[in-house]
Amino acid sequence: MANLFWNRSERRLRALWRILLYIFVWRALLFALDRLLIPAGQGLAARPGPVAVPALMRTLHYAWYLVSVVGVTWLAARYVDRRRPQTLGLQLSKRWWWEMAAGLLLGLLLISLVFVVEWALGWVRVTDVWSMNVPDKPFFVGLLGPLAIFVVIGFCEELMFRGYLLRNSAEGLHGALGAQRAIIGAWLISSLLFGLYHVFNPHATWFGTFNLFVAGLMLGLPMVLTGRLAMPIGLHITWNFAQANLFGFAVSGNNFSGVSLLRTTVTGPTSWTGGAFGPEAGWLGLIAIALGIAAVGLWLRWSEGRVTIASSLALPPTTVRAAHSRQPPASVQQNS
């Protein structure tokens, strides 16, 4: 029975139990936060005075979201997985930041394309420019709040789904499928979980859930090919930010467009525009995601010189450390 839970050679829990433990602890922390924040928010709302309760509650929620995801991921990586947390795709370098910049640009271009097509077809109407729900605040100052939220969301979701879940799934499938097939299987599994993660969002549809599964493939592709989270994080941030705060669209059914460069009203067919859920639930969103997958592959082919699956993602940390320890120093390799 112990073999079902414990991998003796790696001296750690098996991948399935590591993943379930990770999800359970993270969700428990968020549940505890909600149980604390809801009564606190109700108490603040009952007090007289100019207290911006929704903004305060949202700030506390995303601050705790960041702390809980980073904290649980670090602890799980260090003490359950027995690996350095940086190996979850956070090996910072000049190349890492260059890939982050490429992801930021790609997310902006893809959503801009969706808007331009909808506007050209008469499916979206611009009703205001430099729109703010708090008129006494400078516009660009008002943008900082939602930008910070989308940085937190982009970083945390990529760390969870592509950093932790994809890597652990690949390690779990490695013995049965081999390295490359295991990584492809883990890519599919983490993308499916990413789609299902949004299934209870407001105005969610099964087509939107499928589109988000494909979006998970787009976001996971750079991790699969490079082992780095830089491009997924950048792409995720501007994909969301451009939807909400440049073009006034809903983001996965949520409204973050209190401050937006353009205030828009979507009038086109819901099957193409996504309606109240946002572009991610429409055919135009799916086309943009498909273009994003192609763009990621082409950019990595250009920047890397070749495109191959990062097989090390499927190897347990003990194997990776052993491989590094067997390599001779750089000076010896150069002289050989």
Helices and strands as residue ranges (DSSP letters): H 2-5, E 6-7, E 12-13, H 15-46, H 53-75, I 76-80, G 85-88, H 94-120, E 124-132, H 139-157, I 158-165, H 166-177, H 179-197, H 206-226, H 230-241, I 242-246, E 259-266, H 270-273, G 275-277, G 279-281, H 283-304, G 311-314, H 317-326, H 330-335
